[in-house]
C-alpha cells in the first residue's frame, strides 16, 4: 500500500432534503432534488464571478460510504457481474470522493442553489470546478 498523509479540508457542506442513502437517486439526473452548497465565507472571493446557469463539477467527501469495498454489482443489481469499484460510480470505495455535475440555480451570499445533486444532507464539499467547453481553457 502507498504510504503517506493527505490532508483535505472541506470548503463547505451540502444542504439537501436527502438524508437517507436509500432514498437518494444513483445519479443526479435521475431525480435529485435541488440542493444548496453552503460554502465557508472565508473562500467567498473564489466564487466572485459565478453566474446563474453555470455548470459546475462539485467534489464531495462521501462520509457515509464504506471504505473497505473493492468490488460491487453495478447499480446494486445482483444480476450483473461484480466489477472493480474503480470502474463504477459506486460511493463505496477506498477514498469516497463524489463527483457531481450540477447547474447553478441561485446565489445567496455564500450559498449556491444547484440542480441534480444526489449528495446527502451534511456531505462535506471538497472542491468546486467549472465544466469547461471544449477548446477553451481557464
VMD Tcl script that draws the C-alpha trace (Angstrom):
set ca {
  {0.00 0.00 0.00}
  {1.18 3.51 -0.74}
  {2.18 5.32 2.44}
  {1.77 8.98 3.20}
  {-0.54 11.55 4.62}
  {-3.03 13.56 2.65}
  {-4.98 16.33 4.32}
  {-8.12 17.71 2.70}
  {-10.15 20.46 4.35}
  {-13.82 20.84 3.45}
  {-14.82 24.17 1.92}
  {-18.48 23.73 2.83}
  {-21.28 21.22 3.04}
  {-24.47 20.18 1.25}
  {-27.95 21.19 2.43}
  {-30.42 18.78 0.85}
  {-33.74 17.12 1.60}
  {-31.91 13.82 1.00}
  {-30.97 12.42 4.41}
  {-31.00 8.67 3.80}
  {-28.79 6.94 1.25}
  {-31.62 4.55 0.34}
  {-33.80 7.47 -0.82}
  {-31.09 9.14 -2.92}
  {-31.01 8.63 -6.69}
  {-27.90 6.87 -8.01}
  {-27.07 9.83 -10.25}
  {-28.08 13.49 -10.04}
  {-30.02 13.48 -13.31}
  {-32.20 10.62 -12.04}
  {-34.49 12.76 -9.91}
  {-32.22 14.50 -7.40}
  {-33.90 17.47 -5.70}
  {-32.46 20.97 -5.78}
  {-29.90 21.45 -3.02}
  {-27.64 24.14 -1.57}
  {-23.87 24.29 -1.46}
  {-23.13 26.10 1.79}
  {-19.61 27.45 1.49}
  {-17.17 28.74 4.08}
  {-17.40 32.54 3.93}
  {-13.60 32.74 4.06}
  {-13.41 31.39 0.48}
  {-16.19 33.55 -0.95}
  {-13.80 35.53 -3.15}
  {-13.14 32.30 -5.07}
  {-16.74 32.39 -6.32}
  {-16.95 36.11 -7.17}
  {-17.57 35.59 -10.92}
  {-20.07 32.74 -10.57}
  {-23.32 33.22 -12.51}
  {-26.70 31.55 -12.55}
  {-26.78 28.90 -15.28}
  {-23.12 27.95 -14.83}
  {-22.40 24.22 -14.85}
  {-20.08 23.04 -12.09}
  {-18.34 19.86 -11.01}
  {-18.74 19.52 -7.26}
  {-16.35 17.17 -5.48}
  {-17.62 15.83 -2.17}
  {-16.35 13.51 0.53}
  {-18.97 10.75 0.77}
  {-18.65 10.49 4.52}
  {-21.26 7.73 4.90}
  {-19.71 5.41 2.31}
  {-17.89 2.20 3.13}
  {-14.14 2.43 2.53}
  {-13.36 -1.30 2.50}
  {-15.15 -2.13 -0.77}
  {-13.18 -3.08 -3.89}
  {-15.86 -4.80 -6.00}
  {-19.57 -4.10 -6.48}
  {-22.50 -5.17 -8.62}
  {-23.04 -2.12 -10.85}
  {-26.03 -0.03 -9.72}
  {-26.63 -2.58 -6.94}
  {-28.06 -5.04 -9.48}
  {-27.15 -8.54 -8.26}
  {-27.93 -9.99 -11.72}
  {-24.93 -8.06 -13.11}
  {-21.44 -9.46 -12.57}
  {-19.29 -8.00 -9.81}
  {-16.99 -5.25 -11.11}
  {-13.94 -3.48 -9.73}
  {-15.13 -0.41 -7.84}
  {-12.87 1.96 -9.80}
  {-14.81 1.11 -12.96}
  {-18.11 2.19 -11.39}
  {-19.63 5.30 -9.83}
  {-20.26 3.49 -6.53}
  {-19.87 5.71 -3.46}
  {-18.31 2.78 -1.59}
  {-14.57 2.84 -2.34}
  {-11.23 3.36 -0.55}
  {-11.36 7.16 -0.99}
  {-15.06 8.05 -1.31}
  {-14.80 11.19 -3.42}
  {-18.09 12.12 -5.08}
  {-18.20 13.82 -8.47}
  {-21.41 15.70 -9.27}
  {-22.25 17.77 -12.36}
  {-24.70 20.47 -11.32}
  {-26.21 23.67 -12.66}
  {-26.34 26.89 -10.63}
  {-29.94 27.99 -9.97}
  {-29.43 30.80 -7.44}
  {-26.69 32.53 -5.46}
  {-27.33 33.96 -2.00}
  {-24.12 35.14 -0.38}
  {-22.04 32.06 0.42}
  {-24.91 29.71 -0.52}
  {-25.32 28.36 -4.04}
  {-28.54 26.58 -5.06}
  {-27.91 23.81 -7.59}
  {-29.86 21.19 -9.50}
  {-29.05 17.49 -9.94}
  {-27.09 16.95 -6.70}
  {-27.64 13.47 -5.27}
  {-25.39 14.02 -2.23}
  {-26.92 13.64 1.23}
  {-27.59 16.49 3.66}
  {-24.39 17.35 5.53}
  {-22.00 15.86 2.95}
  {-18.68 17.77 3.05}
  {-17.70 19.68 -0.10}
  {-14.04 19.25 -1.04}
  {-13.79 21.38 -4.19}
  {-15.76 23.00 -7.00}
  {-14.61 23.29 -10.60}
  {-16.20 24.69 -13.75}
  {-17.36 22.45 -16.56}
  {-15.17 23.62 -19.42}
  {-16.28 23.98 -23.01}
  {-14.10 22.05 -25.46}
  {-11.42 24.27 -26.94}
  {-11.44 26.80 -24.09}
  {-9.20 26.84 -21.06}
  {-9.24 28.63 -17.75}
}
mol new
graphics top color blue
foreach p $ca { graphics top sphere $p radius 0.5 }
foreach p [lrange $ca 0 end-1] q [lrange $ca 1 end] { graphics top cylinder $p $q radius 0.2 }
display resetview
